[in-house]
Structures are given as C-alpha cells and as structure tokens.
Amino acid sequence: MKTKKKGSNWTAYYDPETGRYFAEIMYTSREGREQYDFEITQEIYGRLGTFADDTDNERLIMTAKRTYSFENTMYGTLGPERTVWDEEANEAMSAAVRKQEKQKNKKEKR
C-alpha cells in the first residue's frame, strides 16, 4: 500500500508500523499560513485522490478527527494561534512523517 498521497493543499500519510492514517491540509498565501492535521480512517485514505476536484479531497479529510491546527494570518484568528486537539495523535503523525522523510532520504542517497 502507498504510504503517502498528495494533492495541491493536502498530504495524507499511512504508517504501516502502527496501522494509522493521517492527513494535513495547508494553505499559504501572502496573508499568512493555515495548517490543519487530522487522523483519518482507512476508508478516507482509500478515497483520497479519486475526485476530479481537489477541494472534494479536502472536504473529505475535514470529516475526520482534527488533531492540530495553526492559523497565522494578517487578519488575526478567532482563537489561539495554535491548538493541539489530540496530543497523542499529533505526536504519532509527526513520528510517521519523520519516518517517511528518513526513508526517502536514505533512498535518495543510494
């Protein structure tokens, strides 16, 4: 199974060691940056990338459990700049991303 899927504003990860799925949505512009992380299901992961419009992928991801959000725009935010919604899931996603980046770097060095 593919361990990473990517769209224009979203990236989804599968960690085969834990069997968990995660996704992040990131928007950047001259006004600032927004990032939202989610723990998604296998069903959501399987459907990602099958839509003609990438915003449908983002809408699907947003139906899952949010684990982290970061908003820093020139217009300010409605709440705190950073919010960790689920500490354990947020750390598990970060670990999965680090593992995939490490494996990618090993392959590139060969």
N, C-alpha and C positions, 0 to 999 in steps of 0.2 A: 504494500500500500504506500502511496505517495505520502511523505511526511510534511510537505509544505505546498500550499496553494496560494496564489497571489492574484489580486485584482488591482485596479487603479488606486484605490484608497484603503484596501483591506489586505490582510495576510492571515492565513489560517495555518495552524500547526497541529501535527499529530505526534504524540510522544509514545513510541511503541513500548518503552520500558514501563510506563505507568498506565498505558491504555487510555490516556486522557486527550481531549481535543480543546484547543484554544483558538481564539481569533482576536485580531486587533483592527480597529478602524482608526485611521489617522488622516486628519485634514490639515493642510498647511497653506497659508496664504500670506500676503503682506500684512494682513491684520493680526496674525498670530498663528497659534497651533492648538489643535484639539486632538486628544487621543483617548480612545475607549477600548478597554480589553474585556473579553468575555470568555467564559468557559462554555463551550458548545457541545452538542451531542454528536454522536457518530452520524446520525441521520442528517443533521445540518451540514456537517463536513462533507458528506457524500453529495449533497445537492449544490454545494458552492461551485461556481464556475459554469453551471448549466443554464444560466439565464442569459438572454440576449442583452439585457441592460444591467450594467454593473451595480446600479443603485438597488436592484432587486436582491443582489447578494448581500448588500449592506443591511437592507431591511430584514432579511432572514437572520443574519448574525444578531441583530438587535433584539430578536425574540428570545435570546438566550440570557443566562445569568451574567450580569455585569460584575467584573471583579476589580476594575480600576478605571479611574477617569482623570484626565488632566486637561484643563482649559486655561489658556493664557492668551487672551486677545486684547487688542487695544480698546475694546469696548467694555472690558471687565467681564466678570462672571456673575451668575446668580447665586453661587455658593462658594465654598472653598475652592482654591485653585486645583488642589489635588485631593482626591478621595479614594481611599482603598476600600472597596466594598467587601472583599473577601481576601483576607491576608494570605491564607494558605494557598488558595487557587492562584493568586497573583504571584507568589513565590514559585509555585510549580510551573507556571507559564514561563517565567523568567529563566528558570533552570532548563526547560525544554528548548527555549530559543538559544541559550548559550551552548547547549549540547549540539544543536544543529549547526550553529556557526562554527564550532570547533571541528566538527566532522567535515564541513565544507572547506575549511582552511587546510585540513590535512590532505584532502583530495587535490586541492589546487597546488600544493607543494610537490606532489608526485609528478 
